[in-house]
Amino acid sequence: MEKTAGKPIRCRAAVCRVPGEALVMEEIEVAPPKAYEVRIKILCTSLCHSDVTFWKMPSSPISIFPRIFGHEAVGVVESVGENVTEVKEGETVVPVFLANCEYCRDCKSKKSNICTSFPFSSAPGMPRDGPGTSRFTGSNGETLHNFFGVSSFTEYTVVDIAYVVKISPEIPIDKACLLSCGVSTGVGAAWKVADVEAGSTVAIFGLGAVGLAVAEGARIRGASKIIGVDLNPEKFETGKKFGVTDFINPKDCGEKPVSEVIKEMTDGGADYCFECVGLASVMNDAFTSCRDGWGKTIVLGAEMHGAPLSINTYELLRGKSIEGSLFGGIKAKTDIPLLAQSYLNKELHLDEFITHEINFEEINTAFDLLSQGKSLRCIIWMNK
């Protein structure tokens, strides 16, 4: 690492040049980190639904190509720029998509995890340099745009220190990777946003990786009933591994709305409902399914079609509430190390989320598996 510090690095990256088309393995150049930046050697990465969403998205101000996707990963620090003191060369780190500067009003508050120094943006660019800036250059000299401030589908990446979390080297690399996004989002939503308590009832709409992580968080908190709602009947057996006690397939409900089924199962409505799909109609179903008086609905899925959410105000007046959350309320630098320790203490289950493992050269297989609903998390090893 000392030989490469301060110099450009040439390495392999899986580049997306055309929306929806297979990623292309190319040799690229990764610039040295500037002030407050960290250059990371990626050890392994995984594919999240957000990657697939933007991969399919036509060109727009927030969807610019060519681009290097990937934001759930783990690696080691190769070198650091000026003013970086919290991590050093050789340390294990996970990059995250949501900044945690630790000094702005929101980062200091227990009420929010939305950093105001570096607000979340899906547009490409380095946080301190502005839109369109990048540390990646293609073989022909063109700019390769980054993704969510991370871009982990490359052997080396450059990430602002506000998006970098040092993690215990004791946790296995592939399990650490999961804490970079999806699992932390779901568990965090159950623990920090909803604050699920022992004996409570929970309904989860969408049993992908995030929804199952919600179930895992609710299981650890001692929820008495965890209802999974999904159109894929195979998800029930999978869900049982993470604490799902009951399963509803809306296709099997006939004329009866899902909300009525849940109310019958929970004596009036679930205490906590989680929407993990990203559809306004499902958000409404979740809200309708929660209990009058104190029922709380947490929205974790971004509406995939941009549709507005319309809810019955009389239900709000009856004491229900609805809340959205990015990253499950997780403050990356303090909460992710706690989740890692929970795994090491054999409390948090992570192994079951990994359904496939492939080499970097096979990265397009991960897109196929996730798009076909065959995987939860596919670990992509850079060099194994």
C-alpha positions as a Markdown table, in Angstrom:
| # | Residue | x | y | z |
|---|---|---|---|---|
| 1 | Met | 0.0 | 0.0 | 0.0 |
| 2 | Glu | 2.9 | 2.4 | 0.7 |
| 3 | Lys | 4.0 | 1.9 | -2.9 |
| 4 | Thr | 0.6 | 3.1 | -4.3 |
| 5 | Ala | -0.2 | 5.9 | -1.8 |
| 6 | Gly | -0.5 | 9.2 | -3.5 |
| 7 | Lys | -0.4 | 7.7 | -7.0 |
| 8 | Pro | -3.2 | 6.7 | -9.4 |
| 9 | Ile | -4.1 | 3.0 | -9.3 |
| 10 | Arg | -5.1 | 1.0 | -12.4 |
| 11 | Cys | -7.5 | -1.8 | -11.6 |
| 12 | Arg | -10.6 | -3.7 | -12.8 |
| 13 | Ala | -14.1 | -2.3 | -12.6 |
| 14 | Ala | -17.5 | -3.5 | -13.7 |
| 15 | Val | -18.8 | -0.5 | -15.7 |
| 16 | Cys | -22.3 | 0.2 | -16.8 |
| 17 | Arg | -22.3 | 2.0 | -20.1 |
| 18 | Val | -25.9 | 1.5 | -21.2 |
| 19 | Pro | -28.9 | 1.4 | -18.9 |
| 20 | Gly | -30.2 | -2.2 | -18.3 |
| 21 | Glu | -27.4 | -3.8 | -20.2 |
| 22 | Ala | -24.7 | -6.1 | -18.8 |
| 23 | Leu | -21.8 | -4.5 | -16.9 |
| 24 | Val | -18.5 | -4.5 | -18.8 |
| 25 | Met | -15.3 | -5.5 | -17.1 |
| 26 | Glu | -12.7 | -2.8 | -17.9 |
| 27 | Glu | -9.4 | -1.5 | -16.7 |
| 28 | Ile | -9.8 | 2.0 | -15.1 |
| 29 | Glu | -7.7 | 4.5 | -13.2 |
| 30 | Val | -8.6 | 5.5 | -9.7 |
| 31 | Ala | -7.1 | 8.8 | -8.5 |
| 32 | Pro | -5.5 | 9.2 | -5.1 |
| 33 | Pro | -7.8 | 10.5 | -2.3 |
| 34 | Lys | -8.1 | 14.2 | -1.8 |
| 35 | Ala | -8.5 | 15.9 | 1.6 |
| 36 | Tyr | -11.1 | 14.2 | 3.8 |
| 37 | Glu | -11.2 | 11.2 | 1.4 |
| 38 | Val | -10.2 | 7.5 | 1.8 |
| 39 | Arg | -9.1 | 5.1 | -1.0 |
| 40 | Ile | -10.4 | 1.7 | -0.2 |
| 41 | Lys | -9.4 | -1.7 | -1.6 |
| 42 | Ile | -12.7 | -3.5 | -1.9 |
| 43 | Leu | -12.6 | -7.1 | -0.6 |
| 44 | Cys | -16.2 | -8.1 | -1.4 |
| 45 | Thr | -19.4 | -6.4 | -2.4 |
| 46 | Ser | -23.0 | -7.3 | -2.9 |
| 47 | Leu | -26.0 | -6.2 | -5.0 |
| 48 | Cys | -28.9 | -4.2 | -3.5 |
| 49 | His | -32.2 | -3.5 | -5.2 |
| 50 | Ser | -31.2 | 0.2 | -5.4 |
| 51 | Asp | -28.4 | -0.8 | -7.7 |
| 52 | Val | -30.8 | -2.6 | -10.0 |
| 53 | Thr | -33.3 | 0.3 | -9.9 |
| 54 | Phe | -30.7 | 2.8 | -11.1 |
| 55 | Trp | -29.2 | 0.3 | -13.5 |
| 56 | Lys | -32.5 | 0.1 | -15.3 |
| 57 | Met | -33.2 | 3.9 | -15.1 |
| 58 | Pro | -32.9 | 5.8 | -18.4 |
| 59 | Ser | -30.4 | 8.7 | -18.5 |
| 60 | Ser | -31.4 | 11.7 | -16.4 |
| 61 | Pro | -29.7 | 14.2 | -14.1 |
| 62 | Ile | -29.6 | 11.5 | -11.4 |
| 63 | Ser | -28.9 | 8.6 | -13.8 |
| 64 | Ile | -25.7 | 9.4 | -15.8 |
| 65 | Phe | -23.6 | 6.9 | -17.7 |
| 66 | Pro | -21.0 | 5.5 | -17.9 |
| 67 | Arg | -21.2 | 4.7 | -14.2 |
| 68 | Ile | -19.8 | 2.3 | -11.6 |
| 69 | Phe | -22.6 | 0.9 | -9.4 |
| 70 | Gly | -22.4 | -0.8 | -6.0 |
| 71 | His | -22.7 | 0.6 | -2.5 |
| 72 | Glu | -22.8 | -2.4 | -0.1 |
| 73 | Ala | -19.3 | -3.5 | 0.5 |
| 74 | Val | -16.3 | -4.0 | 2.8 |
| 75 | Gly | -12.7 | -3.3 | 2.3 |
| 76 | Val | -9.4 | -2.2 | 3.7 |
| 77 | Val | -7.9 | 1.3 | 3.7 |
| 78 | Glu | -5.3 | 1.6 | 1.0 |
| 79 | Ser | -4.4 | 5.3 | 1.7 |
| 80 | Val | -6.0 | 8.4 | 3.1 |
| 81 | Gly | -6.1 | 12.1 | 2.1 |
| 82 | Glu | -5.2 | 15.1 | 4.2 |
| 83 | Asn | -7.2 | 15.7 | 7.4 |
| 84 | Val | -8.3 | 12.0 | 7.7 |
| 85 | Thr | -7.5 | 10.8 | 11.3 |
| 86 | Glu | -10.2 | 8.3 | 12.2 |
| 87 | Val | -9.0 | 5.5 | 9.9 |
| 88 | Lys | -5.5 | 4.5 | 8.7 |
| 89 | Glu | -3.9 | 2.3 | 6.1 |
| 90 | Gly | -4.7 | -1.4 | 6.5 |
| 91 | Glu | -7.9 | -1.0 | 8.7 |
| 92 | Thr | -11.1 | -2.8 | 7.8 |
| 93 | Val | -13.9 | -0.4 | 6.8 |
| 94 | Val | -17.4 | -0.4 | 5.3 |
| 95 | Pro | -18.5 | 2.4 | 3.1 |
| 96 | Val | -22.1 | 3.6 | 3.4 |
| 97 | Phe | -24.5 | 5.6 | 1.2 |
| 98 | Leu | -25.7 | 8.0 | 4.0 |
| 99 | Ala | -23.2 | 10.4 | 5.5 |
| 100 | Asn | -22.5 | 10.7 | 9.2 |
| 101 | Cys | -20.2 | 13.7 | 9.7 |
| 102 | Glu | -20.8 | 13.6 | 13.5 |
| 103 | Tyr | -20.7 | 17.4 | 13.9 |
| 104 | Cys | -23.8 | 18.8 | 12.2 |
| 105 | Arg | -27.0 | 19.5 | 14.1 |
| 106 | Asp | -28.6 | 16.3 | 12.9 |
| 107 | Cys | -25.7 | 14.0 | 13.5 |
| 108 | Lys | -25.4 | 15.3 | 17.0 |
| 109 | Ser | -29.2 | 14.8 | 17.6 |
| 110 | Lys | -30.8 | 11.5 | 18.6 |
| 111 | Lys | -33.8 | 12.5 | 16.5 |
| 112 | Ser | -32.3 | 12.1 | 13.0 |
| 113 | Asn | -29.7 | 10.3 | 11.0 |
| 114 | Ile | -30.0 | 12.6 | 8.0 |
| 115 | Cys | -26.6 | 14.5 | 7.9 |
| 116 | Thr | -27.2 | 18.1 | 7.0 |
| 117 | Ser | -23.5 | 18.7 | 6.1 |
| 118 | Phe | -23.8 | 16.1 | 3.3 |
| 119 | Pro | -27.5 | 15.6 | 2.4 |
| 120 | Phe | -28.3 | 12.3 | 0.6 |
| 121 | Ser | -28.3 | 12.6 | -3.1 |
| 122 | Ser | -28.6 | 9.9 | -5.8 |
| 123 | Ala | -26.9 | 12.2 | -8.4 |
| 124 | Pro | -23.2 | 11.3 | -9.1 |
| 125 | Gly | -20.4 | 13.4 | -7.6 |
| 126 | Met | -17.9 | 13.7 | -4.8 |
| 127 | Pro | -19.6 | 15.3 | -1.7 |
| 128 | Arg | -17.1 | 18.1 | -1.3 |
| 129 | Asp | -16.4 | 18.7 | -5.0 |
| 130 | Gly | -19.9 | 18.9 | -6.3 |
| 131 | Pro | -22.1 | 17.2 | -9.0 |
| 132 | Gly | -20.4 | 15.2 | -11.7 |
| 133 | Thr | -17.0 | 15.0 | -10.1 |
| 134 | Ser | -15.4 | 11.6 | -9.9 |
| 135 | Arg | -12.1 | 9.8 | -9.0 |
| 136 | Phe | -12.6 | 7.3 | -11.8 |
| 137 | Thr | -11.2 | 7.6 | -15.3 |
| 138 | Gly | -11.8 | 5.1 | -18.2 |
| 139 | Ser | -9.1 | 3.8 | -20.4 |
| 140 | Asn | -9.9 | 6.4 | -23.1 |
| 141 | Gly | -9.7 | 9.3 | -20.6 |
| 142 | Glu | -13.5 | 9.7 | -20.0 |
| 143 | Thr | -15.0 | 10.3 | -16.6 |
| 144 | Leu | -16.7 | 7.3 | -15.0 |
| 145 | His | -19.4 | 8.5 | -12.7 |
| 146 | Asn | -19.8 | 7.2 | -9.1 |
| 147 | Phe | -22.9 | 5.9 | -7.4 |
| 148 | Phe | -24.3 | 6.9 | -3.9 |
| 149 | Gly | -20.8 | 8.2 | -3.1 |
| 150 | Val | -19.5 | 4.7 | -2.9 |
| 151 | Ser | -19.1 | 2.7 | -6.2 |
| 152 | Ser | -18.0 | -0.7 | -5.0 |
| 153 | Phe | -18.1 | -2.6 | -8.2 |
| 154 | Thr | -14.4 | -1.9 | -8.6 |
| 155 | Glu | -11.3 | -3.2 | -7.0 |
| 156 | Tyr | -10.5 | 0.3 | -5.6 |
| 157 | Thr | -12.7 | 3.2 | -4.8 |
| 158 | Val | -12.5 | 6.6 | -3.2 |
| 159 | Val | -15.0 | 7.6 | -0.5 |
| 160 | Asp | -15.4 | 10.7 | 1.6 |
| 161 | Ile | -14.6 | 10.0 | 5.3 |
| 162 | Ala | -18.1 | 11.0 | 6.3 |
| 163 | Tyr | -19.3 | 7.8 | 4.5 |
| 164 | Val | -16.6 | 5.5 | 5.9 |
| 165 | Val | -17.0 | 3.3 | 9.1 |
| 166 | Lys | -14.2 | 1.5 | 10.8 |
| 167 | Ile | -15.3 | -2.0 | 11.8 |
| 168 | Ser | -13.9 | -4.8 | 14.0 |
| 169 | Pro | -11.6 | -7.1 | 12.0 |
| 170 | Glu | -13.1 | -10.0 | 14.1 |
| 171 | Ile | -16.3 | -10.1 | 12.1 |
| 172 | Pro | -16.0 | -12.2 | 8.9 |
| 173 | Ile | -15.6 | -10.1 | 5.8 |
| 174 | Asp | -18.7 | -11.3 | 4.0 |
| 175 | Lys | -20.9 | -10.7 | 7.1 |
| 176 | Ala | -19.4 | -7.2 | 7.5 |
| 177 | Cys | -20.4 | -6.4 | 3.9 |
| 178 | Leu | -24.1 | -7.0 | 4.8 |
| 179 | Leu | -24.0 | -4.2 | 7.4 |
| 180 | Ser | -23.1 | -1.6 | 4.7 |
| 181 | Cys | -26.8 | -1.2 | 3.7 |
| 182 | Gly | -29.6 | -3.7 | 3.6 |
| 183 | Val | -29.4 | -5.5 | 6.9 |
| 184 | Ser | -28.6 | -2.4 | 8.9 |
| 185 | Thr | -31.6 | -0.7 | 7.3 |
| 186 | Gly | -34.1 | -3.4 | 8.3 |
| 187 | Val | -32.7 | -4.1 | 11.8 |
| 188 | Gly | -32.3 | -0.3 | 12.4 |
| 189 | Ala | -35.9 | 0.3 | 11.4 |
| 190 | Ala | -37.1 | -2.2 | 14.0 |
| 191 | Trp | -34.8 | -1.1 | 16.8 |
| 192 | Lys | -34.4 | 2.7 | 16.3 |
| 193 | Val | -37.4 | 3.9 | 14.3 |
| 194 | Ala | -40.2 | 1.7 | 15.5 |
| 195 | Asp | -38.5 | 0.7 | 18.8 |
| 196 | Val | -40.3 | -2.6 | 18.8 |
| 197 | Glu | -40.9 | -3.9 | 22.3 |
| 198 | Ala | -41.3 | -7.4 | 23.7 |
| 199 | Gly | -44.8 | -8.9 | 23.1 |
| 200 | Ser | -45.7 | -6.5 | 20.3 |
| 201 | Thr | -47.2 | -7.5 | 16.9 |
| 202 | Val | -45.4 | -6.7 | 13.6 |
| 203 | Ala | -46.5 | -6.9 | 10.0 |
| 204 | Ile | -43.9 | -6.7 | 7.2 |
| 205 | Phe | -44.9 | -6.0 | 3.7 |
| 206 | Gly | -42.2 | -7.4 | 1.3 |
| 207 | Leu | -39.8 | -10.1 | 2.4 |
| 208 | Gly | -36.7 | -9.2 | 0.5 |
| 209 | Ala | -33.4 | -8.7 | 2.4 |
| 210 | Val | -34.6 | -5.5 | 4.1 |
| 211 | Gly | -38.0 | -6.9 | 5.1 |
| 212 | Leu | -36.3 | -10.0 | 6.5 |
| 213 | Ala | -33.8 | -7.8 | 8.4 |
| 214 | Val | -36.8 | -6.0 | 10.0 |
| 215 | Ala | -38.1 | -9.5 | 11.0 |
| 216 | Glu | -34.7 | -10.3 | 12.5 |
| 217 | Gly | -34.7 | -7.0 | 14.5 |
| 218 | Ala | -38.2 | -7.7 | 15.7 |
| 219 | Arg | -37.3 | -11.3 | 16.7 |
| 220 | Ile | -34.4 | -10.1 | 18.8 |
| 221 | Arg | -36.6 | -7.5 | 20.5 |
| 222 | Gly | -39.1 | -10.3 | 21.4 |
| 223 | Ala | -42.1 | -9.5 | 19.2 |
| 224 | Ser | -44.9 | -12.1 | 19.9 |
| 225 | Lys | -46.2 | -12.2 | 16.3 |
| 226 | Ile | -44.2 | -11.3 | 13.1 |
| 227 | Ile | -46.4 | -11.4 | 10.0 |
| 228 | Gly | -44.8 | -11.5 | 6.6 |
| 229 | Val | -46.8 | -10.3 | 3.6 |
| 230 | Asp | -45.4 | -11.3 | 0.2 |
| 231 | Leu | -46.6 | -12.6 | -3.2 |
| 232 | Asn | -43.9 | -15.3 | -3.3 |
| 233 | Pro | -45.1 | -18.3 | -1.2 |
| 234 | Glu | -41.5 | -19.5 | -0.9 |
| 235 | Lys | -40.7 | -16.5 | 1.3 |
| 236 | Phe | -42.5 | -18.0 | 4.3 |
| 237 | Glu | -40.0 | -20.8 | 4.7 |
| 238 | Thr | -37.2 | -18.3 | 4.3 |
| 239 | Gly | -38.8 | -15.9 | 6.7 |
| 240 | Lys | -39.0 | -18.5 | 9.5 |
| 241 | Lys | -35.2 | -18.4 | 9.7 |
| 242 | Phe | -35.5 | -14.7 | 10.8 |
| 243 | Gly | -38.5 | -15.0 | 13.1 |
| 244 | Val | -41.5 | -14.7 | 10.8 |
| 245 | Thr | -44.3 | -16.5 | 12.6 |
| 246 | Asp | -47.2 | -16.1 | 10.1 |
| 247 | Phe | -47.4 | -15.5 | 6.4 |
| 248 | Ile | -50.0 | -13.9 | 4.2 |
| 249 | Asn | -50.0 | -14.1 | 0.4 |
| 250 | Pro | -52.5 | -11.4 | -0.8 |
| 251 | Lys | -53.4 | -13.7 | -3.7 |
| 252 | Asp | -54.9 | -16.1 | -1.2 |
| 253 | Cys | -57.1 | -13.5 | 0.6 |
| 254 | Gly | -59.9 | -13.6 | -2.0 |
| 255 | Glu | -62.2 | -10.6 | -1.6 |
| 256 | Lys | -60.9 | -9.8 | 1.8 |
| 257 | Pro | -58.3 | -6.9 | 2.0 |
| 258 | Val | -55.0 | -7.8 | 3.6 |
| 259 | Ser | -55.6 | -5.2 | 6.3 |
| 260 | Glu | -58.7 | -7.1 | 7.5 |
| 261 | Val | -56.8 | -10.3 | 7.6 |
| 262 | Ile | -54.0 | -8.7 | 9.7 |
| 263 | Lys | -56.6 | -7.1 | 12.0 |
| 264 | Glu | -58.2 | -10.4 | 12.7 |
| 265 | Met | -54.8 | -12.0 | 13.4 |
| 266 | Thr | -53.7 | -9.2 | 15.8 |
| 267 | Asp | -56.9 | -8.3 | 17.6 |
| 268 | Gly | -57.4 | -5.0 | 15.9 |
| 269 | Gly | -54.3 | -4.3 | 13.9 |
| 270 | Ala | -50.5 | -4.7 | 14.2 |
| 271 | Asp | -48.6 | -2.5 | 16.6 |
| 272 | Tyr | -46.0 | -1.9 | 13.9 |
| 273 | Cys | -46.2 | -2.2 | 10.1 |
| 274 | Phe | -43.2 | -1.9 | 7.8 |
| 275 | Glu | -43.4 | -1.2 | 4.1 |
| 276 | Cys | -40.4 | -2.6 | 2.3 |
| 277 | Val | -41.6 | -2.7 | -1.3 |
| 278 | Gly | -41.7 | 0.8 | -2.6 |
| 279 | Leu | -45.3 | 1.1 | -3.8 |
| 280 | Ala | -47.8 | 3.7 | -2.6 |
| 281 | Ser | -50.6 | 1.2 | -2.7 |
| 282 | Val | -48.7 | -1.1 | -0.3 |
| 283 | Met | -47.8 | 1.8 | 1.9 |
| 284 | Asn | -51.5 | 2.4 | 2.2 |
| 285 | Asp | -52.2 | -1.2 | 3.0 |
| 286 | Ala | -49.6 | -1.1 | 5.7 |
| 287 | Phe | -51.0 | 2.0 | 7.3 |
| 288 | Thr | -54.5 | 0.6 | 7.2 |
| 289 | Ser | -53.3 | -2.6 | 8.8 |
| 290 | Cys | -51.8 | -1.0 | 11.9 |
| 291 | Arg | -53.8 | -0.6 | 15.1 |
| 292 | Asp | -55.9 | 2.4 | 16.1 |
| 293 | Gly | -54.6 | 4.4 | 19.1 |
| 294 | Trp | -50.9 | 3.7 | 18.7 |
| 295 | Gly | -50.2 | 1.7 | 15.5 |
| 296 | Lys | -47.1 | 2.9 | 13.7 |
| 297 | Thr | -46.2 | 2.4 | 10.0 |
| 298 | Ile | -42.6 | 2.7 | 8.9 |
| 299 | Val | -42.0 | 3.3 | 5.2 |
| 300 | Leu | -38.6 | 1.9 | 4.0 |
| 301 | Gly | -39.2 | 1.5 | 0.3 |
| 302 | Ala | -38.8 | 4.5 | -2.1 |
| 303 | Glu | -41.9 | 4.7 | -4.4 |
| 304 | Met | -40.6 | 3.1 | -7.6 |
| 305 | His | -43.0 | 5.0 | -9.9 |
| 306 | Gly | -42.9 | 8.4 | -8.1 |
| 307 | Ala | -46.6 | 8.1 | -7.1 |
| 308 | Pro | -47.9 | 10.2 | -4.2 |
| 309 | Leu | -49.2 | 8.6 | -1.0 |
| 310 | Ser | -52.8 | 9.2 | -0.1 |
| 311 | Ile | -54.1 | 8.2 | 3.3 |
| 312 | Asn | -57.3 | 8.5 | 5.2 |
| 313 | Thr | -57.0 | 11.5 | 7.6 |
| 314 | Tyr | -59.6 | 10.0 | 10.0 |
| 315 | Glu | -57.2 | 7.1 | 10.6 |
| 316 | Leu | -54.6 | 9.6 | 11.6 |
| 317 | Leu | -57.0 | 11.2 | 14.0 |
| 318 | Arg | -57.6 | 7.8 | 15.6 |
| 319 | Gly | -54.0 | 7.8 | 16.8 |
| 320 | Lys | -52.1 | 6.0 | 14.0 |
| 321 | Ser | -48.8 | 7.4 | 12.7 |
| 322 | Ile | -46.7 | 6.9 | 9.6 |
| 323 | Glu | -43.0 | 7.7 | 9.2 |
| 324 | Gly | -40.4 | 7.3 | 6.5 |
| 325 | Ser | -36.8 | 6.3 | 7.1 |
| 326 | Leu | -33.6 | 6.2 | 5.2 |
| 327 | Phe | -31.1 | 3.6 | 6.3 |
| 328 | Gly | -33.4 | 2.5 | 9.2 |
| 329 | Gly | -32.4 | 5.5 | 11.3 |
| 330 | Ile | -28.9 | 4.1 | 11.5 |
| 331 | Lys | -26.1 | 6.6 | 12.4 |
| 332 | Ala | -23.4 | 4.7 | 10.6 |
| 333 | Lys | -20.3 | 5.4 | 12.7 |
| 334 | Thr | -21.8 | 4.5 | 16.0 |
| 335 | Asp | -24.5 | 1.9 | 15.1 |
| 336 | Ile | -22.8 | -0.3 | 12.6 |
| 337 | Pro | -20.0 | -1.3 | 15.0 |
| 338 | Leu | -22.8 | -2.1 | 17.5 |
| 339 | Leu | -24.5 | -4.4 | 15.0 |
| 340 | Ala | -21.2 | -6.1 | 14.2 |
| 341 | Gln | -20.7 | -6.7 | 18.0 |
| 342 | Ser | -24.3 | -8.1 | 18.1 |
| 343 | Tyr | -23.3 | -10.6 | 15.5 |
| 344 | Leu | -20.1 | -11.5 | 17.3 |
| 345 | Asn | -22.2 | -12.0 | 20.5 |
| 346 | Lys | -24.3 | -14.5 | 18.5 |
| 347 | Glu | -27.5 | -12.3 | 18.8 |
| 348 | Leu | -27.9 | -11.0 | 15.3 |
| 349 | His | -28.2 | -13.6 | 12.5 |
| 350 | Leu | -26.3 | -12.7 | 9.3 |
| 351 | Asp | -25.2 | -15.9 | 7.8 |
| 352 | Glu | -28.7 | -16.8 | 6.5 |
| 353 | Phe | -28.9 | -13.6 | 4.4 |
| 354 | Ile | -26.1 | -14.9 | 2.1 |
| 355 | Thr | -27.7 | -17.1 | -0.5 |
| 356 | His | -25.0 | -17.0 | -3.2 |
| 357 | Glu | -21.3 | -16.3 | -3.7 |
| 358 | Ile | -19.6 | -15.5 | -7.0 |
| 359 | Asn | -16.4 | -14.1 | -8.3 |
| 360 | Phe | -16.1 | -10.5 | -9.6 |
| 361 | Glu | -16.0 | -11.6 | -13.2 |
| 362 | Glu | -19.4 | -13.2 | -12.7 |
| 363 | Ile | -21.1 | -10.0 | -11.4 |
| 364 | Asn | -23.8 | -10.0 | -14.1 |
| 365 | Thr | -25.1 | -13.3 | -12.6 |
| 366 | Ala | -25.9 | -11.4 | -9.4 |
| 367 | Phe | -28.2 | -9.1 | -11.4 |
| 368 | Asp | -29.9 | -12.1 | -12.9 |
| 369 | Leu | -30.4 | -13.8 | -9.5 |
| 370 | Leu | -31.8 | -10.7 | -7.8 |
| 371 | Ser | -34.0 | -9.7 | -10.7 |
| 372 | Gln | -35.5 | -13.2 | -10.7 |
| 373 | Gly | -36.1 | -13.2 | -7.0 |
| 374 | Lys | -33.7 | -16.1 | -6.4 |
| 375 | Ser | -31.3 | -14.4 | -4.0 |
| 376 | Leu | -31.3 | -12.4 | -0.8 |
| 377 | Arg | -27.7 | -11.3 | -0.9 |
| 378 | Cys | -25.1 | -12.5 | -3.4 |
| 379 | Ile | -21.6 | -11.9 | -2.1 |
| 380 | Ile | -19.3 | -10.8 | -4.9 |
| 381 | Trp | -15.6 | -11.6 | -4.1 |
| 382 | Met | -13.0 | -9.4 | -5.8 |
| 383 | Asn | -10.2 | -11.9 | -5.5 |
| 384 | Lys | -10.9 | -15.3 | -4.0 |
